[in-house]
């Protein structure tokens, strides 16, 4: 009788242990699903119409991404809108990425048949119009879109840490921000990075702005490439919607 009771207790303990393990597994799966779903929500473009202008890339072929940032600071005396625009070519087969900065005041013909600045496509009609304008101007289909703003950039730099960039010409532009940035290799915080992106009082303004915007995008990219999947998820979570894109979290991690 004692042996029978002992075995019954062991069976009960075993059943409880299995039930607890199953409960923990279910709770972990639900928690993980909720976490990844929340990250997907933070990555989304919200109410953007960008996806209507995107083209699926051919399998194993390079694809193009438009990166767009509204870096306007309404507190600056100039009150002018300021943007950064880039086109990124990704060749996953050969593990190569090429990026060019596109001056936002380059003149293009928009859907109304009139000649405008390329950024006017965004100001007049939104993300999809900007993507179509870039595609028409560059002659390539656009498969992905990444969008951020001044607040998002500040948040990302705060999470990533200061960025090291090569500044080819000193920056001293009160209309762009309060920071003075000497030429050379500089490690900059969020306010100085935004000043560098906005500054345009150079003798050769278009070329210098393009270089500055390109070096900032490169610095962001290199900082993110140093992260493994877990730390990248933690960055996306902590930066809390600092940027949006058209792809899901698993695709971002695989890229």
N, C-alpha and C positions, 0 to 999 in steps of 0.2 A: 504493500500500500504506500509506503514512504517513497519507494522508487518510482511508482506511478505518478505520485504527486510531484516529485522532483522533475520528472520528464515533462509533465504538464506545464510546470513553471518555466522550464527552458523553452518549450514551444511558444508560450505566451511572450516571453522576453524576445525571442527571435522574431515573432510576428510584429511586435511593437517596433523593434529595430528596423525591420524591412519597411514598415509603414512610415517611419520617420525619414528614412533615406529617400523613399519615393516622394514624400511631402517636400523635402528639401530640394529634390531634383525638379519637381513641378514649380516650386516657388522660384528657383533659380532660373528656370526656362521662362517663366512669366516675367520675372524681373529683367532678364536679358532682353526679351522681346520688347518690353516697355522702354528700356533704355535705348535700344537701337531705333525704335520707332520715334522716340523723342529727338534723337540725333538727325534722323531723316527729315523731321519737321524743321529743325534748325537750319538744315542745308537747303531747304526748298526756296524757290523764287517767289513764293506766296502768290500774289495776284498778277504776276507778270504774264505777258502774252508771248514771251520769248520762244516757247516751244513751237509755236505756229510757224516760225521762220527757220527752224533747224532742219538739217538734212542728215539722215542716217548715213554714217560712213561705210564705205565698202570694207568687207572683211579683210583684215591683214593689210589694209592700206593706211597711209598717214591720214590724219584728220586735223581739222582746224577748230580752234576755240577763240571766241572773242572774250576778252577780259576788259571790263568797264568799271570805272570808279568815279563817282561824283564826290570830289574832294572839296566842294564849296564850304566855306566857313562863313556863316551869316554874321558873325561878330566882327569880321574884318572890315576896315573902313571902306575898302573898294566896293564891297557888296556884289562883286561880279561872280557869276557862276564859273566854276573851274572843274575840269574833267581830265581823266587820264584814260587812254584807249590803246589797247594792244591786240595783236593777232598772234596766236601761238600755234605752231605746227608741231604735232606730236607723231613720231614714227616709233610705235611700240616694238616693231620687229627688230629694228636696229638700235633701239633705246636712245633715240636722239630727239631733242626738243630744240626748236628754233623759234625765237620770238622777235617781233618788230613792234616798235611803238608807232602809232598812227596819229599824226597831229590832228587835234579835234577841230581845227578850223580849215582843214583841207576842203576844197570846193568840189562838190559832187552834184549831180542831177538827181533829185528825189522823185517820188512817185507823182508829185504834182507837175512834173515837167520843168520845174524851175531849179536854178542853181542855188545851193545853200551850203553852209558849213556842214560837214558830215554829222556833227553832234546835234544839229538842228533836227535831224531825223528823230532823235530821242526826245528832245524838248517838245516837238510838235506832236509826235505820235507814239512814243514809248519804245520798249525794248525790241520788239519784232522789227520795227521800222529801222532801228539802228543796225540790227544784224543784217537785214537785207541791203542796207546802204554799204556796209563793210564788204559784204559778199560781192556786190556789184562793182565796187571800187577795186577790189583785189583780184577778182576773177576766180575765186575759189568758193566751194560750198562750206557753210559753217555748220558744224555738228554739235558744238557745245557752247555754253554761255556762262560766264562767271561775273557776278556783280557785287560791288561793295560801295561803301561811302566813307566819309571822313571818320565818323564814329566807329564804324567797323574796323577801319585800319588802325585807329588808336587802340581798340580792344585787342586786335591780333598782335600788335607790337608789344602790348603789355603782357600778353601770354607767352609769346615767343622769346621775349627779351630784346634788347636793343639790336638793331641790324647794322652790320658793317657794309658800307657801300663806298665805291670809288667816285669822288666828286671831281670832275674835270675842270670846273671853274667855280670860284667862290660864289656863294649865294648870299646876297644882301638885298632882299626885296621886301620892304615893309608891307606891301600889299598882299604878300604870300604868307607872312607870319613873322613873329618877333625874333626868330632864331637867325643868327649869323652863322654860316657854315663855310669854313675855309676849304680850299681845294686840297685834294689828296684823299687818302683812305681815312674814312670817318666812321665812328660808331655812334649811331643816332637813335634817340628815343622817338616816341610817337609824334610829338609836336614838331620836331625837326624833320622827320620823314614827310609829314604833310607839307611843311614849308618847301622842302625839296621838290615835291610833286607839283606844287602850285607855281613856283617861281618862274617868271618869264621876262625879267628885265635884263636879258643878255643881248649882246650885240647880234649874235646869230641865234635868235630866240627859238626858232623851230627845232634846229638841230640839237641845241643844248637841252631843251625841255624833253625831247625824245630820248636823249641819252640818260637824263636823270630818271625819267619814268621807267626806262628799260632796266636800269641798274637796281631800282627799288623792287621791281617785279622779280628780277633774278634773285635778289637777296631773300625775298619771301619764299620763293620756290626752293632754294637751297636749304633754308631753315626747316621747311616742311618735309623735304626729302630725308632729312636726318632722323625723322621720327618713325618708330615702328607702328604697327596697326593700333596697338593699345594706346600709346601716347598720342597718336593722331586723333583717336576717338576722344580722348581726354581734352585735347586742344579744341576740337569742334564743340564739345560740351561746354567748356569754360568760356570760349569766345562768344557763345550764345547768340547765334544768328548774325555774326559779324559779316558774313558773306553768304550769298546764295548761288546755287548752280542748278542745272537741269537734270543731273544724274543722282542716283541713289547712293546711300552710304557704301554698300559693297563695291560699287563701281569706283567710287572715289578711292577706297582702300586698295583696289587692284591697280588703279592708275599709279 
